[in-house]
Amino acid sequence: MTRSESETETLIRDSLDRLAARAPEGHAVRDALARAGRKRRPATRLALVAAAVVVVVVGAFSGIQLLTSTDLTPAAGRPVLGYGPEWLPDGFTEQHREGGPGTAPQVRRWLDGPASITLQAYSTADPEWSQTALKIASIKDQALVHGRVAMLTGSGEAAQLTWLADDRHVLVVSVAGLRDARTVAQRIADSVTAEPVGVRGEVRFGPLPAGLAERSAAVQGTGAGTASTELTAADPARPSVPVVRVVAGPNPPSPDKAVSVTVRGGEGFFVAPANGREAMVFVRLPSGRWLRVSGARPEAELIAVANGVQLDPAPDYRWLGTTS
């Protein structure tokens, strides 16, 4: 069972438990049916029982539908992040969420001016993080998070706390720009729970060039007006190295030189690679926002990626700039 399936199963189980808690006690139902039986024929009593079963099933199904809404259904370009803190220092607002398929890291970030708090989740199936438990056990500067031994590093205004939430997930809380950062990191880590949130931006990948696969999807900004969505694709053999990057946001690129080309059936622009900068194509979307595709790939390939990008008519930017 995958992590997302396990989380969905837990949500469904919790929903059914709540429905059961609200249900009347068994003797009350039997008494009501007995009273009804003195006034109705047996067939009517059976109809009442069937109706009660339908109500419970429909209620449970409705609860399941609510708990598995689109925002929390993993899909291409719509990752689900599994963890979040229940406490943060005053003034911090969430401005970044990022995730991806497979063992891609999950990232959430809150900012207050130059100060930042970042929560990252890594898979122990990732070779880079598979030996975290041994590393924590070997370090002298240890702490406890939810009864598990953790690794606490840093001092002054920067600190990092690393622990295993379970056998499959390594969590890291990083604090920068705050006094007594170690104490703040400890309190945040102690408040972290398995509370899934979605990442739903305004674009998703369509067809990708041969040899590339989706690597990550991120949404960032201070609010809906400044929001941007960023997608990356990589060679599955080297997933940590992005090859193609797609960005949709409110501001157009401003290159020194660009050539007019046809993108998504209209006028777009191609910027040739120069001075260490990758090639790029960009075009204005029907919404008035701008789509940019860049990477060390041929012009025709970047245009094909741009042409294939799917627009999401209902991106979720409501959480940007909030404390949730």
Residue, then its C-alpha position, 0 to 999 in steps of 0.5 A: m500500500t502506498r503512502s497516499e493510499s494509507e492516508t486516504e484509508t485513515l481519512i475514510r476510517d476516521s470519517l466512518d468512526r465519526l458517523a458511527a459516533r453520531a448514530p443512535e444506540g442499538h436499543a433505541v433503533r430496536d424500540a423505534l422499529a418495535r413501535a413502528g411494527r405495531k402500526r405497520r405491516p412487516a413489509t413496511r418494517l423491512a422498508l424502514v430497515a432498508a432505508a436506514v441502511v441506505v442513509v448510513v451508506v450514503g452518509a459514509f459515501s458522502g463523507i468519503q467524497l469530501l475527504t478525497s476531494t480533488d485537492l487531496t487526490p494525488a495526480a500528475g502535477r498535483p502532489v499531496l504533502g503529508y505533514g504540517p505543524e500545528w504551531l508557528p511563531d507569530g507573523f509567519t505565513e505559508q508561501h511555498r509548497e512543493g512535491g512530486p511523484g515517487t520519492a520526491p521530497q515534500v517541502r513547505r515554507w513559511l516566511d516572515g520578512p527575511a526569517s524562514i521556517t521550512l518543513q521537508a519530508y524525505s522517503t527512506a527509500d531514497p538512498e540519500w536518506s536511507q541511513t538517517a536512523l544510523k546517522i541520528a544514532s551516531i551524533k552526540d547532539q540529540a533531542l526527542v520528537h514525539g518519543r523518537v530520537a532526533m538530530l539537532t544541529g545549528s545555533g544562534e539564529a539558524a538550526q535544523l532538527t531531523w527525525l524519523a516520523d515512521d519507518r518510511h519518512v524522514l522529517v526536517v525542520s529548518v529555522a533561519g533568522l530567529r533568535d534561539a532557533r534551536t528552541v523554536a525548531q524543537r517546538i515546531a517539530d513537537s507540533v508536527t502532525a500527519e495532516p495532508v495538504g494539496v498542491r494544485g497550481e495552474v498548469r500541469f505537464g502534457p507529453l514530455p520528450a523521450g527520456l524525461a519524467e515529471r520530477s516536481a510541482a511547486v506553488q509559491g507566492t504571497g497571495a493569489g495575485t503573486a502566485s506562480t506554479e513551477l514544474t520540473a522534469a528530469d531523467p529518471a536515472r538522475p531525478s535530482v537534476p532538472v532538465v526542463r522547467v515550466v513556470a506560469g505566473p503574473n510577470p513576463p520574462s524580460p530577456d535582452k533579445a527574443v525571436s518571435v515563434t508560434v507557441r500554443g497557436g499564437e505568438g510566442f518568443f524564443v530566447a537562445p542560450a547565452n552566457g550560461r543561461e538555458a534556452m527558453v520559450f514564453v507565451r502569454l496565456p488566455s488568462g493574461r498570465w505568462l508561461r515560460v519553458s526553459g532547459a538545455r534542450p532544442e527550440a522545437e522540443l521546448i515549444a512542444v513542451a509548451n504546446g502540451v502544457q495543460l491549464d488548470p481552470a481552478p488552481d488552489y492559491r487560497w492558502l498562500g500568505t496565510t498561517s495555515 
